[in-house]
Amino acid sequence: MNKFSKYAIILRAYSLPASVIPVIIGSYLAYQMDKFNPIIFGLTLLAAIMLHTGSNLINTFFDYKNGVDKEDADDIGIVKNLIPDLKAKKLAISLILLSSFIGLGMVFFLNIPEFLLIALPGVLLSWFYTAGFSYKYKAMGEIGIFLAFGPLITIGTTYLQIQQFSWDAFWVSIPLGLLIVDILLANNIRDAKTDAESNIITLTHILGEKGSKVLYFTIILFAYLIAIYHTNSISSLLFLLSIPVALKLIQTANKREYTILVRNTAQFVTAFGINFILVLGIKSLI
């Protein structure tokens, strides 16, 4: 295994669409307003990726310390000795701090201290997911993930570009956040047994496997409905392009292939996000 592949596993690179797609769409909204700045976009994307991968790694560390991750788990960075636990912790903190410094730098140079009201909750949600209060272990993971990867990152991205609140960014963030919640939900369905053995409570333990799958399917439906309602034009028909991918997710879930479902859901976020950009772009031309 080469170094790139090794760190792709350690940092869970497959999950990066959850942070990359909202940044791209939030920036695209700014572009439509003729206020897009490529330097701010690059810095925002870099900060988002650093915060996301740092959060992934600190969660890996605390899951390992709490006995959550086993050798047959999806998150194998520490349990398979791909990275020592203390090195993982140091790297995670370094990535989170670097992301924070980039954010603070933009706040200073753009003179938008109010942006901290968006950025700080995102950092706190990332850290306390499994550290400290560890809300993931208390069946609140979906709420935190929705806020962090939905409204906060999308609205925050657009705010950095246009330096004011955007209702368009808010509405776009809802279906994106919902679909990213489905990544976590698929993960929790897959890990229900091992989580229970570690005395961890997730939404899946409350709803059960069947109820969790119903919620998973419902989230996909609502994401489409909200996106179509917001765009409200003939261009919304382009969302049909991603429906075959959504149907494949449903088939995978019904086959109980949950490990595949987690990764495929992350890929679906990418497909849906690209669809969203196409729809918004064509809508602006009509």
TAZI-V782003 format. One record per residue. N is the residue number from 1. SS is DSSP state (hx for helix, st for strand, lp for the rest). OMEGA is omega in degrees with one decimal (NA if undefined). NEAR is the number of other ideal C-beta (glycine too) atoms within 10 Angstrom. Layout:
BEGIN
N:SS:OMEGA:NEAR / N:SS:OMEGA:NEAR
END
This chain:
BEGIN
1:lp:179.0:8 / 2:lp:-174.2:7 / 3:hx:-179.2:7 / 4:hx:-179.8:8 / 5:hx:-179.7:11 / 6:hx:-178.0:13 / 7:hx:173.4:16 / 8:hx:177.3:14 / 9:hx:-177.4:17 / 10:hx:-176.0:22 / 11:lp:-178.5:23 / 12:lp:-176.2:22 / 13:hx:-179.3:17 / 14:hx:-176.8:16 / 15:hx:-173.9:23 / 16:lp:174.8:19 / 17:hx:-179.0:23 / 18:hx:177.4:28 / 19:hx:-176.7:23 / 20:hx:-176.7:18 / 21:hx:177.6:25 / 22:hx:178.5:30 / 23:hx:179.4:22 / 24:hx:-178.3:21 / 25:hx:177.0:23 / 26:hx:178.4:28 / 27:hx:178.7:23 / 28:hx:176.2:20 / 29:hx:177.3:22 / 30:hx:177.8:23 / 31:hx:178.6:17 / 32:hx:177.8:13 / 33:lp:-178.0:13 / 34:lp:179.4:7 / 35:lp:-178.3:15 / 36:lp:176.8:15 / 37:lp:-176.0:16 / 38:hx:179.3:9 / 39:hx:177.2:8 / 40:hx:177.6:18 / 41:hx:-179.1:20 / 42:hx:179.9:11 / 43:hx:179.0:17 / 44:hx:179.5:24 / 45:hx:178.9:16 / 46:hx:179.9:14 / 47:hx:-179.6:26 / 48:hx:179.8:26 / 49:hx:178.8:18 / 50:hx:179.8:21 / 51:hx:-178.8:26 / 52:hx:-178.9:25 / 53:hx:176.1:23 / 54:hx:177.1:24 / 55:hx:176.4:26 / 56:hx:-174.7:24 / 57:hx:178.3:27 / 58:hx:175.2:22 / 59:hx:174.8:22 / 60:hx:-178.9:28 / 61:hx:-176.7:25 / 62:hx:173.8:20 / 63:hx:178.4:25 / 64:hx:-179.5:21 / 65:hx:179.8:14 / 66:lp:176.5:14 / 67:lp:-177.8:12 / 68:lp:-175.1:23 / 69:lp:175.3:24 / 70:lp:-176.7:14 / 71:lp:178.5:8 / 72:lp:-179.5:9 / 73:lp:177.6:18 / 74:lp:-178.9:15 / 75:lp:-168.6:21 / 76:lp:-174.8:18 / 77:lp:-178.3:24 / 78:lp:-174.6:22 / 79:lp:177.4:17 / 80:lp:176.6:13 / 81:lp:174.7:10 / 82:lp:176.6:16 / 83:lp:177.3:20 / 84:lp:-174.6:10 / 85:hx:-179.1:15 / 86:hx:176.4:10 / 87:hx:177.6:13 / 88:hx:179.9:20 / 89:hx:-180.0:20 / 90:hx:179.1:13 / 91:hx:179.4:19 / 92:hx:-179.9:24 / 93:hx:179.2:15 / 94:hx:-179.7:13 / 95:hx:-180.0:22 / 96:hx:178.9:21 / 97:hx:178.5:14 / 98:hx:176.4:15 / 99:hx:179.9:24 / 100:hx:179.0:18 / 101:hx:177.0:12 / 102:hx:178.5:17 / 103:hx:179.5:25 / 104:hx:177.9:14 / 105:hx:179.1:12 / 106:hx:176.5:18 / 107:hx:-177.9:16 / 108:hx:-174.7:10 / 109:hx:178.5:10 / 110:hx:179.3:15 / 111:lp:179.0:9 / 112:lp:-179.0:15 / 113:hx:179.9:9 / 114:hx:178.1:12 / 115:hx:179.1:18 / 116:hx:177.8:13 / 117:hx:176.1:11 / 118:hx:-173.2:19 / 119:hx:-175.8:22 / 120:hx:176.3:13 / 121:hx:178.5:16 / 122:hx:178.9:23 / 123:hx:-179.5:20 / 124:hx:177.6:14 / 125:hx:178.9:19 / 126:hx:-175.4:24 / 127:hx:-173.5:20 / 128:lp:176.0:14 / 129:lp:176.0:25 / 130:lp:179.2:24 / 131:lp:175.7:18 / 132:lp:-179.7:10 / 133:lp:177.3:13 / 134:lp:-175.3:17 / 135:hx:175.8:17 / 136:hx:-177.2:25 / 137:hx:-176.8:20 / 138:st:175.9:11 / 139:lp:178.8:17 / 140:lp:-177.8:16 / 141:hx:-178.1:24 / 142:hx:179.4:23 / 143:hx:-179.3:13 / 144:hx:-179.8:20 / 145:hx:178.6:22 / 146:hx:-178.4:22 / 147:hx:-175.6:17 / 148:hx:-174.3:25 / 149:hx:176.5:31 / 150:hx:-175.6:23 / 151:hx:-173.0:22 / 152:hx:-175.9:22 / 153:hx:-178.2:31 / 154:hx:177.9:28 / 155:hx:180.0:22 / 156:hx:178.6:24 / 157:hx:179.9:29 / 158:hx:-179.8:29 / 159:hx:179.2:22 / 160:hx:-178.8:26 / 161:hx:-173.1:23 / 162:hx:176.3:18 / 163:lp:171.5:14 / 164:lp:-179.2:11 / 165:lp:179.7:12 / 166:lp:176.5:20 / 167:hx:176.3:9 / 168:hx:178.3:18 / 169:hx:178.7:23 / 170:hx:-176.0:15 / 171:hx:178.0:16 / 172:hx:-175.7:29 / 173:hx:-175.3:26 / 174:hx:178.4:19 / 175:hx:177.6:25 / 176:hx:179.6:27 / 177:hx:179.6:24 / 178:hx:-178.1:22 / 179:hx:177.4:29 / 180:hx:172.5:28 / 181:hx:179.8:26 / 182:hx:175.3:26 / 183:hx:179.1:24 / 184:hx:-178.4:24 / 185:hx:176.5:26 / 186:hx:178.3:26 / 187:hx:-178.6:23 / 188:hx:175.6:24 / 189:hx:-179.8:24 / 190:hx:-173.1:20 / 191:lp:-173.8:25 / 192:hx:-176.9:18 / 193:hx:-177.7:8 / 194:hx:176.5:15 / 195:hx:179.3:20 / 196:hx:179.2:13 / 197:hx:179.8:12 / 198:lp:179.6:15 / 199:lp:177.3:10 / 200:lp:179.2:23 / 201:st:174.0:15 / 202:lp:179.3:24 / 203:hx:179.1:19 / 204:hx:178.3:27 / 205:hx:178.9:15 / 206:hx:-175.7:10 / 207:hx:-173.1:18 / 208:hx:-178.2:12 / 209:hx:-178.0:14 / 210:hx:179.8:9 / 211:hx:179.3:12 / 212:hx:178.2:21 / 213:hx:176.3:21 / 214:hx:178.4:12 / 215:hx:179.0:17 / 216:hx:-179.9:22 / 217:hx:-179.0:16 / 218:hx:179.0:12 / 219:hx:177.9:20 / 220:hx:179.7:21 / 221:hx:-178.3:11 / 222:hx:177.2:14 / 223:hx:177.6:25 / 224:hx:-176.5:21 / 225:hx:-179.4:11 / 226:hx:179.7:16 / 227:hx:179.7:24 / 228:hx:178.8:16 / 229:hx:-177.6:12 / 230:hx:-177.9:20 / 231:hx:170.0:20 / 232:lp:176.6:9 / 233:lp:179.7:15 / 234:hx:179.9:11 / 235:hx:179.2:18 / 236:hx:178.4:18 / 237:hx:178.9:12 / 238:hx:176.8:20 / 239:hx:176.9:20 / 240:hx:-178.6:10 / 241:hx:-177.5:14 / 242:hx:-178.5:20 / 243:hx:176.8:14 / 244:hx:177.5:9 / 245:hx:178.5:16 / 246:hx:179.3:19 / 247:hx:177.5:11 / 248:hx:176.9:15 / 249:hx:-179.7:20 / 250:hx:177.8:14 / 251:hx:179.8:10 / 252:hx:178.8:19 / 253:hx:-179.9:23 / 254:hx:176.0:11 / 255:lp:179.6:10 / 256:lp:176.6:11 / 257:lp:-167.8:13 / 258:hx:176.6:19 / 259:hx:176.7:15 / 260:hx:-177.4:15 / 261:hx:-179.0:28 / 262:hx:-178.1:24 / 263:hx:179.9:16 / 264:hx:176.8:18 / 265:hx:176.3:28 / 266:hx:177.8:23 / 267:hx:178.8:15 / 268:hx:176.2:22 / 269:hx:177.7:23 / 270:hx:-179.4:17 / 271:hx:-179.3:18 / 272:hx:179.8:24 / 273:hx:177.4:23 / 274:hx:175.7:16 / 275:hx:-177.9:20 / 276:hx:179.9:24 / 277:hx:178.5:17 / 278:hx:-178.9:15 / 279:hx:-179.5:22 / 280:hx:-179.9:22 / 281:hx:-179.6:14 / 282:hx:178.3:16 / 283:hx:-178.6:17 / 284:hx:-179.0:11 / 285:hx:-175.9:6 / 286:lp:NA:7
END
